[in-house]
Amino acid sequence: MKRLILLSVLFILLVPTVVAQYTTGFKAVFWNVENLFDTRHDSLKNDNEFLPESIRHWHAGRFKKKINNVARTIVAIGEGDVPDIVGLCEVENDYVLKYLTRYSALKELGYRYVMTECKDARGIDVALLYQRGRFRLIEHQSLSIPRDRPDRKPTRDILHVVGALINADTLDVFVVHFPSRSSGVKESEPYRVSAARQLRQAVDSLFQARQHPQVIIMGDFNDTPTNKSISKILNATHPTDSIQPKELYHLLAQKAKSHKYGSHKYRGEWKLLDHIIVSGNLLRANSNLYTSEERADVVNLPFLLEEDTQYGGMKPFRTYNGMKYIGGFSDHLPVFANFQLQF
């Protein structure tokens, strides 16, 4: 008996300890929600179009419907699982996010949020919703885009959020809304290039500071994957066979080569203006947080689309058609990436 006990003890000591590994999903979503304004006038913001007495007649009923549309979409994207982080742009202020997270279909889901408070000419900001049980907020900051001329209007800040995942790994998330194309694609390109340089500088700092950087960049760039701001300044291309841990890779660039693929449709032409870009570490199959091109896509839920009677096919079902209220969702479709999280 003593010998048997001794052999049992030796077996326990000599056999390596096996640590159980668990995996779970982690979903990142981004959506330009198109003019999520409240109905109250803010003297510091250009919100005159979105007031009850304005030309758009933006009253409480329409505001609540918009909020419910946004909430419905976020829930539907989860496909039974709540998205862990949701980047949003074109939100007016703290009030609309508080209303979204506390008084809509999201109220039982426990979302918290952080947002920028920038000096954009239209008074719109970017934000990140997060599940605090899955993404513990460490810190966040707004990165302003420098103006090369005093007369140039300020644009949206870049939101940088740092959080801890359930496996205690650090995840850096950037949410962006680059300057628009309203003055012309070529004429406005320098503004987006300037914003991309600011973003690239911030990412490079993380690559220097983090031993194993895990970075997600998502947002409305108002550029396609082949435009200079993304392909040259950020140097974010589609993943290859040789992934570098401290480089940036675009999860949707390959799919965007199809002329029928995109998140925004203008005059019958689909373009991918909304992007999800990740650091190389997140594309390595042995990483604690892992994704791939196949796990990312544009959200094409049927209720987000309507018939394009002018150009054919379908198009995003937006809130207004010109100045006519039609009660839709947004002129952009959301984008997402699914990750595998190991802990």
N, C-alpha and C positions, 0 to 999 in steps of 0.2 A: 504493500500500500504506500509506504513512504517513497519507494522508488517511482511509483506511478505519479504521485504528487510532484516529485522532483522533475520528472520528465515533462509534466504539464506546465510547470513554471518555466522551464527552459524553452519550451515551444513558444510560450507567450512572449518571452524576452527576445527570441531570435527572429520571429516572424515580423516583417515590417508592418507598421501601423497603417491601416488603410483609411484614408479620410474620404468620407462620402462627398460627392459632388452633385449639386443640384442645378438645374437650369430652369429658366423661366423666360417668358417673352418680355420685351420692352419696346414700346411703340412711340416714335416721334412723328409729330404731324406739324405741318405749317399751312396757314391759310390767310390770304388777303381777303378780309371780310367785307371790303368795299364800303367805306363811309359809315362806320358804326358810331353815329353821333347820338347824343341825348337831345332833348327838346328844349334845353335851357340855354340862353345866350351867355357866352363867356366873352367878355370884352377883350381878353388877351388872345382870342382865337378867331379865325375866319370861319365861323360857323353859321353865317347868315342864311345860307341856303337851307339849313336843316333846323328850321324853327317852325312852329305852328302857323305863323302868319307869312311865312316865306313862299316863294314861288313853288316849292316842292310840297308845301303843306305837311311838314314832318311833325305829326302830332303823336300823342302818347300811344295810340292804337298801333300806328305803324312802327314805332320804336319797339314795342313789346313783341310784335310779330317778327321783327328783325332779330331780336334777342332769341326768341324761340327757334327761329330758323337756324341760327348759329349753334345753339345747344343741341338741337335735333341732329345736325350734321356731325358734330363731335361724337355724340353717342353712337351714331350709325357707323362712323369710321372704325370705332373700336370693335365692331363685330362680336359683341358679347364681352369683350375686355376693354376697360377704360384706357384710352391713350395716356401714356405716362407723362409726356410733355407735349404741349401744344403751343407753337409760336403763332402769334396773330399780328397783323398789321392793319393800319387804317382804323385804329380805335382812338376815340377822342380823348378820353380821360379816365381817371380812377372810377368815377361813378358808373360808367357803362360796364366795366369789368366786375365791379362789385355786384351790379344787378345781374349780370350773366352768371356769376358763380353762386349767388345766394337766392335768386328768385326765378330761375329757369329750371329746365330739366336737369341741369348740372348740380342743383343744390344738394342732392343726396350723395354726390360723388366726392366731395371733400377737396375740390380744387382750391389751391392758393395761387397767387399771381404776383409777378413783379413787372414793372413797366418803365419806360423812359418818360421823361418830362422835358421834351426838347422844344426848340423854338422854330419848328417847321412853319412855313408860311400858311399852311392850311390848318395847322393845329392838330395834326394827327400823330400818333405814337405807335411804337411796337411794344409787344408784351409777350410774356411766357406764362402759361398756365402749367402747373405741375402738381403731381400727386405726391404729397409730402411724405407718405409712407414708402414711396419708391424712389424719390429724389429729394434728399434732405438739403434744403438751401443752405449754402455756406456764405456766399456773398454775391452781390451783383453790382454792376456799374454801367453807366452810359458813356459811350465813346463818341465825342463830337467830331464831325467832319470839318477840317479846317477850310476856311474860305481864302482863296488866293487873291480875291479882290474885295474891298470893303463894301462895294455895292451889290455883291452877290448874295442872294437870299439864302438863309440857313436851311438846311435839310434835316431829315430825320437822323437821330443818333443811332448808333449801333448798340444793341443791348447785349452785354456779356454776363452770363449767369454761370456760377460755379456751384455744383452740387455733389453730394455723396450718394452713390448708389447703394442698394441693399447689401452688396458685397464689400462695401467701404471704399471702393474705387472712386476716384475723382472724375467727374465728367464736366467739361467746359462746353457750354452752348452759346452760340452767337445767333441772334435774331436780327435780320436786317430788312430795310426797305430803302433801296437805292433811289436816287433822283429819277423822276419820270422822263418820258420821251415827249412830253407835250410840246416842247419847242422844236422838235425834230430829232431824229435818231442821232445823226452826226453832230448836230449843234449841241446836243445835251450830253454826248458821250464823255467829254472831259470831266463832268461832274460825277459820273458813275466810276470813272477811273480813279478819281480822287478818293471816293469812298472805299473802293477796293484796296487802294494802297494803305489806307488807315486800318482796314480789316486785316490785310496781310501782315502788317507790322505787329498787330496785336497777337496774331497766331504765331508768328515767328518768335515772339517773346515767350509764349507758352512752350514752344518746341525747345527752347533753351532751358526753361525752368523746370519742366516736367520730364521725369525719366521715361515714363511711358504715357505720352500725351493721348488723351481720348477727347477728340474735338468733333462736335457737330455744328455745322453752319447751315442755317436754313432761312429762307426769306424770299421776298420779291426783289429781284435784282434789276428788273426792267431791262434786262439783257438776256440773250440766249447763251447756251454753253460755248458757242464759237466766238462770241464778242470779246473784245479786248479785256474788259474788266474781269472776266472769268478765266478765259483761256491763257491770257498773258500775265496779268497782274497777280491774280490768285494762283495761276498755274494749276488749275484744277481740271484734270482730264479724266476720261473714263479709266477704270481699273485695268491693269495689265497683268501679265504673268509675274512681273517683278514688282511687288508692292514694297514701297519704302515707308517705314513707320512714321517718319516725320515729313511726309508730303501730303498734299491734299488731292482727293479723288471725288469725282462727280458721279453720284449714283444713277443719274437719269440721262447722262450725256449720250449714251448709245441709243437709247429709245428715242431721244429727241431728233435723231437723224431722219426719222419718218416724218413726212410733211403732214401726216394726219394726227400727229402726236403733239400734245401741248396742254398747258394749263390756262391759256388765254386765247381768245379768238378775236381777230380784228380784220374787218372787211373780208371775211371768208377764209382767212388764213390762221391756222393754229400755230402758236409759238409757245415754247417753254420759257416762261419768265420767272417761274417759281422753282427753287432749287433746294436740294439737300446734298451737302458736300461734307465729307468726313476725312479725318486723318487716317493715314495708312494703318495704324494700329488696329482700327476697328474692322479692317478687312482681312485680318489674319485669323484663320479658322481656330487657332488655339488661344485666341484672346478671350478674356473674361467677358467682354462685350463685343459681339460679332454681328456683322451684317454683310450684305452682298448686293450686287445690282438687281438680282432676281427678287430681292425682298423689298424693293422700293418701287413706287409707281405714283401716277396721278390718280386721284379719286374720281371715279366716273359713276357715282351713284345716280340712278335715273332721275330722282327728284331735283338734282342740281342742274339738269339740262332741259332745254326746250328746243323745239324745231326752229332751224334757221331758214325762214321762209324766203329770204333774199338770196343767200348764197348756197343753200342746200346743206343737208346733214343736220347736225345738232350744234348748239352753242350754250355757253353758261347761262343759266336762268338768273338774271340779275334783279336788283330791287327796283330800278328805274330803267325804262327805255327812253333815253333822252330825259325829258322832264315828266314823262308819263309814268305814274306809279303802277307797277305790275306785281309787286309783292314777292319777288323772288329772293335769291340768296346772295349772290355775288357775281361779279364779272370775271372772277378767277375761280378755278377749281383747286381744291386742296392737294397737297402732296404729302407722302408719308414714307417712312422707312421702318421696317420691323427688324429688331435686333434679338439675338439670343444672349441672355445674361446668365453667367455662371457664378455660383456662390457656394 
